Amino acid sequence: MTKKWWKESVVYQIYPRSFCDSNHDGIGDLNGIRGKLDYLKELGINVIWMSPVYKSPNDDNGYDISDYQDIMDEFGTMADFDALLQEAHERGIKIVMDLVVNHTSDEHAWFVESRSSKESEKHDYYIWREAKDGKEPNNWGSCFSGSAWEWDENLQMYYLHCFSKKQPDLNWENPKVRDEVFSMMDWWCQKGIDGFRMDVISMISKPEGLPDAPTHGGLYGDNQITCNGPHVHEYLQEMNERVLSKYDLMTVGETAGVTLEEAQKYANAAGTELNMVFQFEHVGLDAGTVDKWCKDPIKITELKENLTKWQTGLADVAWNSLFFCNHDQPRVVSRLGDNSPKSAKCIATMIHMMQGTPYVYQGEELGMTNCAFPSVEEYRDIEAINAFHELTEAKMREPEELFECINYKSRDNARTPMQWNAEKYAGFSDAEPWIMVNPNYTEINAEAELKDEDSVFHYYQKLISLRRFSQWKDCIVYGNYQLLSPENPSVFSYTREYEGMKLLVICNMTAQTTEYEIPVTVGENAQVLISNTENSDLKQTMTLEPWQAGVWQI
Ligand code: NOJ
Protein backbone atom coordinates (compact mmCIF):
# COMPACT_ATOMS: atom_id res chain seq x y z
CA MET A 1 0.00 0.00 0.00
CA THR A 2 1.42 3.40 -0.96
CA LYS A 3 2.17 5.65 1.98
CA LYS A 4 0.72 9.16 1.80
CA TRP A 5 0.60 12.08 4.22
CA TRP A 6 -3.18 12.28 3.96
CA LYS A 7 -3.47 8.65 5.03
CA GLU A 8 -1.39 9.40 8.12
CA SER A 9 -3.27 12.56 9.10
CA VAL A 10 -6.02 13.31 11.57
CA VAL A 11 -8.51 15.93 10.41
CA TYR A 12 -10.46 18.33 12.61
CA GLN A 13 -13.63 19.78 11.15
CA ILE A 14 -14.56 23.34 12.05
CA TYR A 15 -18.04 24.74 11.55
CA PRO A 16 -16.90 28.37 11.66
CA ARG A 17 -20.26 29.85 12.59
CA SER A 18 -20.23 27.93 15.89
CA PHE A 19 -16.55 27.66 16.73
CA CYS A 20 -15.37 30.95 18.24
CA ASP A 21 -16.55 34.53 17.94
CA SER A 22 -13.81 37.18 18.09
CA ASN A 23 -15.82 40.28 17.20
CA HIS A 24 -18.77 40.19 19.61
CA ASP A 25 -21.61 39.55 17.15
CA GLY A 26 -22.60 36.08 18.38
CA ILE A 27 -21.28 34.46 15.17
CA GLY A 28 -18.00 32.57 14.96
CA ASP A 29 -15.34 33.90 12.58
CA LEU A 30 -11.89 33.41 11.08
CA ASN A 31 -10.05 35.33 13.75
CA GLY A 32 -11.85 33.21 16.32
CA ILE A 33 -10.36 30.13 14.66
CA ARG A 34 -6.92 31.76 14.57
CA GLY A 35 -7.08 32.26 18.31
CA LYS A 36 -7.67 28.54 18.85
CA LEU A 37 -4.88 27.12 16.70
CA ASP A 38 -2.78 26.34 19.77
CA TYR A 39 -5.68 24.39 21.25
CA LEU A 40 -5.86 22.32 18.04
CA LYS A 41 -2.11 21.85 18.04
CA GLU A 42 -2.36 20.55 21.58
CA LEU A 43 -5.09 18.11 20.56
CA GLY A 44 -2.63 16.84 17.98
CA ILE A 45 -4.53 17.11 14.71
CA ASN A 46 -2.63 18.22 11.59
CA VAL A 47 -5.40 19.12 9.15
CA ILE A 48 -8.38 21.44 9.52
CA TRP A 49 -11.37 21.12 7.22
CA MET A 50 -13.40 24.32 7.41
CA SER A 51 -17.04 24.32 6.43
CA PRO A 52 -17.65 27.12 3.87
CA VAL A 53 -16.34 30.59 4.68
CA TYR A 54 -17.19 32.18 1.32
CA LYS A 55 -19.55 35.07 0.64
CA SER A 56 -23.08 33.83 1.22
CA PRO A 57 -26.58 35.03 2.07
CA ASN A 58 -26.68 32.08 4.52
CA ASP A 59 -29.85 30.35 3.51
CA ASP A 60 -28.00 27.12 4.36
CA ASN A 61 -25.22 28.54 6.56
CA GLY A 62 -22.69 29.13 3.83
CA TYR A 63 -23.47 26.09 1.66
CA ASP A 64 -25.14 28.65 -0.62
CA ILE A 65 -22.23 30.60 -2.06
CA SER A 66 -22.65 33.92 -3.83
CA ASP A 67 -18.92 34.54 -4.44
CA TYR A 68 -16.34 31.75 -4.36
CA GLN A 69 -13.43 34.16 -4.20
CA ASP A 70 -14.51 36.29 -1.28
CA ILE A 71 -15.13 35.77 2.45
CA MET A 72 -18.50 35.89 4.22
CA ASP A 73 -18.97 39.29 5.91
CA GLU A 74 -19.70 37.75 9.33
CA PHE A 75 -16.50 35.67 9.16
CA GLY A 76 -14.01 38.44 8.33
CA THR A 77 -11.89 39.35 5.33
CA MET A 78 -9.53 37.72 2.85
CA ALA A 79 -6.65 39.21 4.87
CA ASP A 80 -7.98 37.33 7.92
CA PHE A 81 -8.08 34.17 5.83
CA ASP A 82 -4.50 34.64 4.65
CA ALA A 83 -3.35 35.18 8.21
CA LEU A 84 -5.18 32.04 9.35
CA LEU A 85 -3.60 29.97 6.58
CA GLN A 86 -0.14 31.27 7.40
CA GLU A 87 -0.48 30.78 11.16
CA ALA A 88 -1.88 27.28 10.69
CA HIS A 89 1.03 26.39 8.40
CA GLU A 90 3.50 27.75 10.94
CA ARG A 91 2.11 25.17 13.36
CA GLY A 92 2.26 22.33 10.85
CA ILE A 93 -1.50 22.37 10.37
CA LYS A 94 -2.93 22.15 6.86
CA ILE A 95 -6.20 23.71 5.73
CA VAL A 96 -8.75 21.92 3.59
CA MET A 97 -11.49 24.07 2.09
CA ASP A 98 -15.10 23.10 1.55
CA LEU A 99 -15.85 23.10 -2.16
CA VAL A 100 -19.56 23.54 -2.86
CA VAL A 101 -20.02 23.24 -6.61
CA ASN A 102 -23.12 21.12 -7.10
CA HIS A 103 -24.96 24.40 -6.67
CA THR A 104 -24.39 28.09 -5.99
CA SER A 105 -26.52 30.67 -4.23
CA ASP A 106 -29.29 32.22 -6.32
CA GLU A 107 -27.47 35.47 -5.49
CA HIS A 108 -24.32 34.35 -7.30
CA ALA A 109 -23.59 36.55 -10.34
CA TRP A 110 -23.79 33.49 -12.61
CA PHE A 111 -27.35 32.73 -11.57
CA VAL A 112 -28.41 36.36 -11.68
CA GLU A 113 -27.24 36.44 -15.28
CA SER A 114 -28.61 32.98 -16.05
CA ARG A 115 -32.13 33.95 -15.03
CA SER A 116 -32.01 37.37 -16.68
CA SER A 117 -32.87 35.97 -20.13
CA LYS A 118 -32.94 32.71 -22.09
CA GLU A 119 -30.47 34.34 -24.45
CA SER A 120 -27.97 35.29 -21.77
CA GLU A 121 -24.53 33.78 -22.17
CA LYS A 122 -24.82 32.11 -18.79
CA HIS A 123 -28.39 30.87 -19.11
CA ASP A 124 -27.17 27.33 -19.60
CA TYR A 125 -24.97 27.43 -16.45
CA TYR A 126 -27.97 26.04 -14.53
CA ILE A 127 -30.62 23.39 -15.14
CA TRP A 128 -33.72 25.01 -16.66
CA ARG A 129 -36.75 23.12 -17.97
CA GLU A 130 -40.15 23.98 -19.43
CA ALA A 131 -43.23 23.05 -17.40
CA LYS A 132 -44.67 19.60 -18.07
CA ASP A 133 -48.48 19.60 -18.32
CA GLY A 134 -48.45 22.90 -16.46
CA LYS A 135 -46.44 21.39 -13.59
CA GLU A 136 -42.91 20.59 -12.45
CA PRO A 137 -40.78 18.67 -14.99
CA ASN A 138 -40.54 15.64 -12.67
CA ASN A 139 -41.37 14.45 -9.14
CA TRP A 140 -38.01 15.15 -7.53
CA GLY A 141 -38.09 16.53 -4.02
CA SER A 142 -35.59 18.94 -2.52
CA CYS A 143 -33.45 17.52 0.31
CA PHE A 144 -34.91 20.39 2.34
CA SER A 145 -38.60 19.51 1.66
CA GLY A 146 -40.90 20.61 -1.15
CA SER A 147 -40.29 20.19 -4.86
CA ALA A 148 -36.78 20.38 -6.29
CA TRP A 149 -38.11 22.75 -8.96
CA GLU A 150 -38.80 26.46 -8.65
CA TRP A 151 -40.87 28.42 -11.13
CA ASP A 152 -39.30 31.57 -12.52
CA GLU A 153 -41.98 34.09 -13.51
CA ASN A 154 -39.71 36.08 -15.76
CA LEU A 155 -38.40 33.16 -17.84
CA GLN A 156 -41.58 31.09 -17.52
CA MET A 157 -39.38 28.09 -16.78
CA TYR A 158 -38.44 25.92 -13.82
CA TYR A 159 -34.91 25.65 -12.41
CA LEU A 160 -33.62 22.66 -10.48
CA HIS A 161 -32.50 22.96 -6.85
CA CYS A 162 -31.74 19.70 -5.07
CA PHE A 163 -31.42 21.73 -1.85
CA SER A 164 -33.16 25.03 -1.02
CA LYS A 165 -34.63 27.20 -3.75
CA LYS A 166 -31.78 29.58 -3.00
CA GLN A 167 -29.33 26.84 -4.07
CA PRO A 168 -29.83 26.32 -7.83
CA ASP A 169 -27.94 23.32 -9.25
CA LEU A 170 -25.12 24.04 -11.68
CA ASN A 171 -25.23 22.41 -15.10
CA TRP A 172 -22.01 20.38 -15.16
CA GLU A 173 -22.75 19.22 -18.69
CA ASN A 174 -21.84 22.72 -19.84
CA PRO A 175 -18.03 22.76 -20.37
CA LYS A 176 -17.95 26.47 -19.50
CA VAL A 177 -19.25 25.65 -16.01
CA ARG A 178 -16.44 23.17 -15.56
CA ASP A 179 -13.90 25.75 -16.79
CA GLU A 180 -15.17 28.29 -14.26
CA VAL A 181 -15.13 25.81 -11.38
CA PHE A 182 -11.67 24.50 -12.20
CA SER A 183 -10.14 27.94 -12.53
CA MET A 184 -11.68 28.99 -9.20
CA MET A 185 -10.20 25.87 -7.59
CA ASP A 186 -6.84 26.65 -9.12
CA TRP A 187 -6.98 30.15 -7.65
CA TRP A 188 -7.37 28.69 -4.14
CA CYS A 189 -4.58 26.19 -4.75
CA GLN A 190 -2.30 29.03 -5.83
CA LYS A 191 -3.06 30.68 -2.52
CA GLY A 192 -1.57 27.64 -0.81
CA ILE A 193 -4.56 25.77 0.60
CA ASP A 194 -4.04 22.07 1.18
CA GLY A 195 -7.12 20.37 -0.20
CA PHE A 196 -10.83 20.23 -0.75
CA ARG A 197 -13.78 18.52 0.88
CA MET A 198 -16.26 18.34 -1.96
CA ASP A 199 -19.88 18.93 -1.02
CA VAL A 200 -22.38 16.40 -2.48
CA ILE A 201 -19.97 15.80 -5.32
CA SER A 202 -21.77 12.54 -6.15
CA MET A 203 -24.74 14.63 -7.33
CA ILE A 204 -23.13 16.78 -10.03
CA SER A 205 -24.16 14.58 -12.96
CA LYS A 206 -27.92 14.22 -13.23
CA PRO A 207 -29.50 11.11 -14.78
CA GLU A 208 -30.20 11.24 -18.51
CA GLY A 209 -33.63 12.73 -19.29
CA LEU A 210 -34.30 13.63 -15.62
CA PRO A 211 -36.81 10.78 -15.06
CA ASP A 212 -39.26 10.53 -12.14
CA ALA A 213 -37.93 8.74 -9.07
CA PRO A 214 -39.64 6.15 -6.82
CA THR A 215 -41.38 7.76 -3.82
CA HIS A 216 -41.16 5.01 -1.12
CA GLY A 217 -44.26 6.44 0.55
CA GLY A 218 -42.90 9.98 0.84
CA LEU A 219 -44.32 13.06 -0.85
CA TYR A 220 -41.63 13.29 -3.51
CA GLY A 221 -39.20 11.12 -5.48
CA ASP A 222 -36.17 9.63 -3.76
CA ASN A 223 -33.14 11.96 -3.98
CA GLN A 224 -30.84 9.01 -4.53
CA ILE A 225 -31.70 9.23 -8.20
CA THR A 226 -29.41 12.25 -8.47
CA CYS A 227 -26.40 10.37 -7.01
CA ASN A 228 -23.57 8.74 -8.99
CA GLY A 229 -24.89 9.98 -12.33
CA PRO A 230 -23.62 8.93 -15.75
CA HIS A 231 -20.76 11.47 -16.09
CA VAL A 232 -19.63 11.97 -12.50
CA HIS A 233 -16.41 9.99 -12.83
CA GLU A 234 -15.59 11.67 -16.14
CA TYR A 235 -15.99 15.11 -14.54
CA LEU A 236 -13.85 14.17 -11.55
CA GLN A 237 -11.15 12.75 -13.78
CA GLU A 238 -11.15 15.99 -15.73
CA MET A 239 -10.94 17.96 -12.46
CA ASN A 240 -8.08 15.75 -11.35
CA GLU A 241 -6.19 16.20 -14.59
CA ARG A 242 -6.71 19.94 -14.84
CA VAL A 243 -6.35 20.96 -11.17
CA LEU A 244 -5.82 18.37 -8.45
CA SER A 245 -2.87 16.55 -9.99
CA LYS A 246 -0.87 19.79 -10.17
CA TYR A 247 -0.74 20.14 -6.37
CA ASP A 248 -0.11 17.96 -3.31
CA LEU A 249 -3.63 18.02 -1.91
CA MET A 250 -5.96 16.07 0.31
CA THR A 251 -9.30 15.50 -1.39
CA VAL A 252 -12.40 13.99 0.13
CA GLY A 253 -15.70 13.69 -1.66
CA GLU A 254 -18.94 13.95 0.23
CA THR A 255 -20.69 11.22 -1.71
CA ALA A 256 -24.31 10.88 -0.68
CA GLY A 257 -25.76 7.60 -1.94
CA VAL A 258 -22.38 6.05 -2.66
CA THR A 259 -22.10 2.28 -2.86
CA LEU A 260 -18.93 0.33 -2.21
CA GLU A 261 -18.45 -0.24 -5.95
CA GLU A 262 -18.82 3.47 -6.67
CA ALA A 263 -16.46 4.41 -3.82
CA GLN A 264 -13.83 2.12 -5.30
CA LYS A 265 -13.94 4.38 -8.36
CA TYR A 266 -14.13 7.78 -6.63
CA ALA A 267 -11.23 6.98 -4.30
CA ASN A 268 -9.31 4.61 -6.57
CA ALA A 269 -5.75 3.92 -5.48
CA ALA A 270 -4.41 4.90 -8.90
CA GLY A 271 -5.35 8.46 -7.89
CA THR A 272 -7.32 9.47 -10.98
CA GLU A 273 -10.19 11.01 -9.00
CA LEU A 274 -10.22 11.74 -5.23
CA ASN A 275 -8.21 10.50 -2.23
CA MET A 276 -11.21 9.29 -0.25
CA VAL A 277 -14.94 9.69 0.20
CA PHE A 278 -17.41 10.15 3.01
CA GLN A 279 -19.92 7.32 2.75
CA PHE A 280 -23.06 7.48 4.89
CA GLU A 281 -24.33 3.95 5.22
CA HIS A 282 -23.25 3.54 8.86
CA VAL A 283 -24.89 6.79 9.95
CA GLY A 284 -28.01 5.85 8.01
CA LEU A 285 -28.55 2.54 9.82
CA ASP A 286 -31.05 4.20 12.14
CA ALA A 287 -33.07 5.92 9.38
CA GLY A 288 -36.77 5.12 8.89
CA THR A 289 -38.20 3.71 5.68
CA VAL A 290 -39.48 7.10 4.46
CA ASP A 291 -37.04 9.58 6.00
CA LYS A 292 -34.41 9.94 8.70
CA TRP A 293 -36.77 11.33 11.37
CA CYS A 294 -37.01 8.43 13.79
CA LYS A 295 -35.42 7.38 17.06
CA ASP A 296 -34.64 3.70 16.46
CA PRO A 297 -31.23 2.77 17.85
CA ILE A 298 -28.42 1.52 15.60
CA LYS A 299 -27.91 -2.24 16.12
CA ILE A 300 -24.30 -3.05 16.99
CA THR A 301 -24.25 -6.19 14.82
CA GLU A 302 -25.42 -4.15 11.82
CA LEU A 303 -22.89 -1.44 12.53
CA LYS A 304 -20.10 -4.02 12.67
CA GLU A 305 -21.22 -5.66 9.47
CA ASN A 306 -21.45 -2.35 7.67
CA LEU A 307 -18.16 -0.82 8.80
CA THR A 308 -16.40 -4.11 8.14
CA LYS A 309 -17.76 -4.14 4.60
CA TRP A 310 -16.14 -0.74 4.05
CA GLN A 311 -12.90 -1.68 5.81
CA THR A 312 -12.35 -4.77 3.70
CA GLY A 313 -13.99 -3.46 0.52
CA LEU A 314 -11.69 -0.46 0.22
CA ALA A 315 -8.51 -2.06 1.57
CA ASP A 316 -5.74 -1.90 -1.07
CA VAL A 317 -8.01 -0.50 -3.80
CA ALA A 318 -9.10 2.84 -2.31
CA TRP A 319 -9.04 4.62 1.08
CA ASN A 320 -11.58 5.10 3.89
CA SER A 321 -12.52 8.18 5.83
CA LEU A 322 -13.47 7.44 9.45
CA PHE A 323 -16.19 9.53 11.07
CA PHE A 324 -19.41 9.59 13.01
CA CYS A 325 -19.82 13.31 13.56
CA ASN A 326 -20.00 16.30 11.29
CA HIS A 327 -22.19 19.40 10.96
CA ASP A 328 -25.02 17.29 9.45
CA GLN A 329 -25.12 14.54 12.06
CA PRO A 330 -26.42 14.46 15.62
CA ARG A 331 -23.77 13.97 18.30
CA VAL A 332 -22.53 10.39 18.35
CA VAL A 333 -22.25 10.26 22.15
CA SER A 334 -26.02 10.80 22.30
CA ARG A 335 -26.74 8.42 19.46
CA LEU A 336 -24.54 5.36 19.95
CA GLY A 337 -23.51 6.28 23.49
CA ASP A 338 -25.36 7.29 26.65
CA ASN A 339 -23.92 10.84 26.88
CA SER A 340 -21.25 9.66 29.35
CA PRO A 341 -17.57 10.50 28.87
CA LYS A 342 -16.81 6.79 29.04
CA SER A 343 -19.12 6.02 26.12
CA ALA A 344 -17.52 8.89 24.16
CA LYS A 345 -14.09 7.31 24.69
CA CYS A 346 -15.37 3.85 23.77
CA ILE A 347 -16.90 5.01 20.48
CA ALA A 348 -13.77 7.02 19.66
CA THR A 349 -11.57 3.95 20.21
CA MET A 350 -13.77 1.86 17.94
CA ILE A 351 -13.59 4.26 15.02
CA HIS A 352 -10.05 5.66 15.45
CA MET A 353 -8.37 2.27 15.42
CA MET A 354 -9.74 1.39 11.98
CA GLN A 355 -7.98 1.80 8.65
CA GLY A 356 -8.62 5.19 7.06
CA THR A 357 -8.25 8.89 7.83
CA PRO A 358 -10.13 9.93 11.00
CA TYR A 359 -12.19 13.12 11.17
CA VAL A 360 -12.95 14.75 14.53
CA TYR A 361 -15.82 17.23 14.49
CA GLN A 362 -15.54 20.27 16.77
CA GLY A 363 -16.67 19.42 20.31
CA GLU A 364 -16.55 15.68 19.68
CA GLU A 365 -13.18 15.69 21.45
CA LEU A 366 -14.98 17.06 24.54
CA GLY A 367 -17.84 14.58 24.40
CA MET A 368 -20.29 17.37 23.49
CA THR A 369 -23.83 15.98 23.41
CA ASN A 370 -27.08 16.59 21.57
CA CYS A 371 -28.98 19.62 22.79
CA ALA A 372 -32.55 19.37 24.05
CA PHE A 373 -34.11 22.18 22.02
CA PRO A 374 -37.18 23.37 23.94
CA SER A 375 -39.23 24.31 20.86
CA VAL A 376 -39.20 24.47 17.06
CA GLU A 377 -38.51 28.21 17.39
CA GLU A 378 -35.01 27.38 18.66
CA TYR A 379 -34.08 25.50 15.48
CA ARG A 380 -31.99 27.38 12.97
CA ASP A 381 -31.54 24.67 10.37
CA ILE A 382 -33.58 24.94 7.18
CA GLU A 383 -33.77 21.15 6.94
CA ALA A 384 -35.34 20.68 10.39
CA ILE A 385 -37.68 23.67 10.17
CA ASN A 386 -38.98 22.75 6.70
CA ALA A 387 -39.39 19.07 7.53
CA PHE A 388 -41.38 19.89 10.66
CA HIS A 389 -43.80 22.11 8.77
CA GLU A 390 -44.12 19.94 5.68
CA LEU A 391 -44.77 16.66 7.49
CA THR A 392 -47.15 18.05 10.09
CA GLU A 393 -49.10 20.12 7.55
CA ALA A 394 -49.44 17.08 5.28
CA LYS A 395 -50.72 15.23 8.39
CA MET A 396 -48.07 12.59 7.83
CA ARG A 397 -46.71 12.97 11.38
CA GLU A 398 -47.98 14.11 14.77
CA PRO A 399 -46.24 17.33 15.88
CA GLU A 400 -45.12 16.06 19.32
CA GLU A 401 -43.77 12.79 18.00
CA LEU A 402 -41.99 14.45 15.08
CA PHE A 403 -40.53 17.14 17.34
CA GLU A 404 -38.98 14.40 19.51
CA CYS A 405 -37.41 12.79 16.46
CA ILE A 406 -36.10 16.06 15.06
CA ASN A 407 -34.67 16.94 18.44
CA TYR A 408 -32.80 13.64 18.29
CA LYS A 409 -31.61 13.78 14.68
CA SER A 410 -31.45 17.47 13.78
CA ARG A 411 -28.25 18.89 12.34
CA ASP A 412 -28.60 21.73 14.85
CA ASN A 413 -27.44 19.30 17.54
CA ALA A 414 -23.97 19.57 16.04
CA ARG A 415 -24.18 23.31 15.50
CA THR A 416 -24.63 24.64 19.02
CA PRO A 417 -21.68 26.84 20.05
CA MET A 418 -18.39 25.19 20.91
CA GLN A 419 -18.14 24.89 24.70
CA TRP A 420 -14.90 26.59 25.66
CA ASN A 421 -15.49 27.32 29.34
CA ALA A 422 -18.15 27.66 32.06
CA GLU A 423 -18.68 31.39 31.55
CA LYS A 424 -21.76 32.93 29.97
CA TYR A 425 -22.36 31.64 26.42
CA ALA A 426 -19.76 28.93 27.08
CA GLY A 427 -16.91 31.30 26.25
CA PHE A 428 -17.92 31.12 22.58
CA SER A 429 -18.90 34.78 22.48
CA ASP A 430 -19.78 37.61 24.79
CA ALA A 431 -22.87 38.44 22.75
CA GLU A 432 -25.94 36.26 22.42
CA PRO A 433 -25.03 33.45 19.99
CA TRP A 434 -26.93 32.90 16.72
CA ILE A 435 -28.13 29.53 18.04
CA MET A 436 -28.74 28.44 21.63
CA VAL A 437 -25.88 27.15 23.75
CA ASN A 438 -26.28 23.63 25.09
CA PRO A 439 -27.07 24.19 28.80
CA ASN A 440 -24.59 21.48 29.82
CA TYR A 441 -21.62 23.77 29.03
CA THR A 442 -20.97 24.30 32.72
CA GLU A 443 -19.92 20.63 32.98
CA ILE A 444 -18.71 19.87 29.45
CA ASN A 445 -16.16 22.43 28.31
CA ALA A 446 -12.60 22.65 27.02
CA GLU A 447 -11.17 24.56 29.98
CA ALA A 448 -12.33 21.93 32.49
CA GLU A 449 -11.19 19.06 30.29
CA LEU A 450 -7.74 20.48 29.69
CA LYS A 451 -7.22 20.44 33.47
CA ASP A 452 -8.51 16.87 33.87
CA GLU A 453 -6.08 14.11 32.82
CA ASP A 454 -9.00 11.66 32.60
CA SER A 455 -11.11 13.81 30.26
CA VAL A 456 -12.47 12.93 26.84
CA PHE A 457 -10.12 15.59 25.43
CA HIS A 458 -7.04 13.84 26.79
CA TYR A 459 -8.32 10.50 25.54
CA TYR A 460 -8.68 11.89 21.99
CA GLN A 461 -5.26 13.46 22.33
CA LYS A 462 -3.83 10.03 23.13
CA LEU A 463 -5.69 8.29 20.30
CA ILE A 464 -4.37 10.89 17.86
CA SER A 465 -0.84 10.66 19.13
CA LEU A 466 -0.88 6.84 18.90
CA ARG A 467 -1.85 7.13 15.24
CA ARG A 468 0.54 9.92 14.38
CA PHE A 469 3.65 9.42 16.46
CA SER A 470 3.82 6.06 18.27
CA GLN A 471 5.77 2.88 17.49
CA TRP A 472 2.41 1.38 16.42
CA LYS A 473 1.58 4.10 13.94
CA ASP A 474 2.11 2.10 10.74
CA CYS A 475 -0.07 -0.68 12.07
CA ILE A 476 -2.82 1.77 13.07
CA VAL A 477 -2.71 3.57 9.72
CA TYR A 478 -1.97 0.75 7.28
CA GLY A 479 -2.59 -2.51 9.14
CA ASN A 480 -4.90 -5.19 7.82
CA TYR A 481 -8.34 -5.17 9.51
CA GLN A 482 -10.12 -8.29 10.69
CA LEU A 483 -13.45 -8.28 12.55
CA LEU A 484 -13.82 -10.67 15.50
CA SER A 485 -17.07 -12.12 16.87
CA PRO A 486 -19.45 -10.68 14.23
CA GLU A 487 -22.51 -12.15 15.99
CA ASN A 488 -21.78 -10.65 19.42
CA PRO A 489 -24.55 -8.07 19.98
CA SER A 490 -22.55 -5.87 22.40
CA VAL A 491 -18.83 -6.08 21.74
CA PHE A 492 -17.13 -4.48 18.74
CA SER A 493 -13.77 -6.17 18.49
CA TYR A 494 -11.19 -6.44 15.72
CA THR A 495 -7.52 -6.89 15.03
CA ARG A 496 -5.09 -4.87 12.94
CA GLU A 497 -1.95 -6.50 11.57
CA TYR A 498 1.09 -5.05 9.89
CA GLU A 499 4.54 -6.53 9.27
CA GLY A 500 4.41 -8.99 12.17
CA MET A 501 2.72 -6.58 14.58
CA LYS A 502 -0.80 -7.37 15.79
CA LEU A 503 -3.17 -5.07 17.66
CA LEU A 504 -6.40 -6.12 19.34
CA VAL A 505 -9.27 -3.64 19.81
CA ILE A 506 -12.12 -4.42 22.20
CA CYS A 507 -15.08 -2.09 22.78
CA ASN A 508 -18.15 -2.91 24.84
CA MET A 509 -20.69 -0.77 23.02
CA THR A 510 -23.33 -1.05 25.75
CA ALA A 511 -24.06 0.32 29.22
CA GLN A 512 -24.11 -3.25 30.59
CA THR A 513 -21.35 -5.40 32.02
CA THR A 514 -20.55 -8.05 29.40
CA GLU A 515 -18.56 -11.28 29.37
CA TYR A 516 -16.33 -11.56 26.34
CA GLU A 517 -14.39 -14.62 25.28
CA ILE A 518 -11.65 -13.36 22.97
CA PRO A 519 -11.61 -15.64 19.90
CA VAL A 520 -7.87 -15.23 19.24
CA THR A 521 -5.09 -16.34 21.58
CA VAL A 522 -3.86 -13.36 23.55
CA GLY A 523 -0.86 -14.92 25.36
CA GLU A 524 0.92 -13.55 28.41
CA ASN A 525 2.71 -10.48 27.23
CA ALA A 526 0.01 -8.23 25.87
CA GLN A 527 0.89 -4.56 26.08
CA VAL A 528 -1.85 -1.99 26.49
CA LEU A 529 -1.76 1.03 24.14
CA ILE A 530 -4.83 2.79 25.48
CA SER A 531 -7.73 1.97 27.75
CA ASN A 532 -10.68 3.91 29.18
CA THR A 533 -10.70 2.02 32.47
CA GLU A 534 -8.35 1.49 35.43
CA ASN A 535 -8.17 -2.25 35.02
CA SER A 536 -6.74 -2.80 31.57
CA ASP A 537 -5.44 -6.37 32.03
CA LEU A 538 -6.06 -8.53 29.02
CA LYS A 539 -7.43 -12.01 29.77
CA GLN A 540 -8.72 -14.66 27.38
CA THR A 541 -12.15 -14.21 28.98
CA MET A 542 -12.91 -10.64 29.92
CA THR A 543 -15.63 -9.21 32.12
CA LEU A 544 -16.07 -5.91 30.35
CA GLU A 545 -17.35 -2.92 32.26
CA PRO A 546 -20.09 -0.82 30.65
CA TRP A 547 -18.51 1.06 27.68
CA GLN A 548 -15.09 -0.42 28.43
CA ALA A 549 -12.64 -0.03 25.55
CA GLY A 550 -9.01 -0.88 25.08
CA VAL A 551 -6.30 -1.58 22.55
CA TRP A 552 -3.47 -4.07 23.11
CA GLN A 553 -0.49 -5.30 21.18
CA ILE A 554 -0.76 -9.11 21.29
C1 NOJ B 1 -24.05 18.72 2.33
C2 NOJ B 1 -23.61 19.61 3.43
O1 NOJ B 1 -22.81 18.90 4.31
C3 NOJ B 1 -24.86 20.17 4.06
O2 NOJ B 1 -24.60 20.85 5.25
C4 NOJ B 1 -25.52 21.07 3.05
O3 NOJ B 1 -26.74 21.53 3.57
C5 NOJ B 1 -25.77 20.34 1.74
N1 NOJ B 1 -24.68 19.52 1.32
C6 NOJ B 1 -26.04 21.32 0.64
O4 NOJ B 1 -24.87 22.00 0.29
Boltz pocket constraint, residues with backbone or C-beta under 6 A from the ligand:
constraints:
  - pocket:
      binder: B
      contacts: [[A, 60], [A, 63], [A, 64], [A, 100], [A, 163], [A, 199], [A, 200], [A, 254], [A, 327], [A, 328]]
      max_distance: 6.0
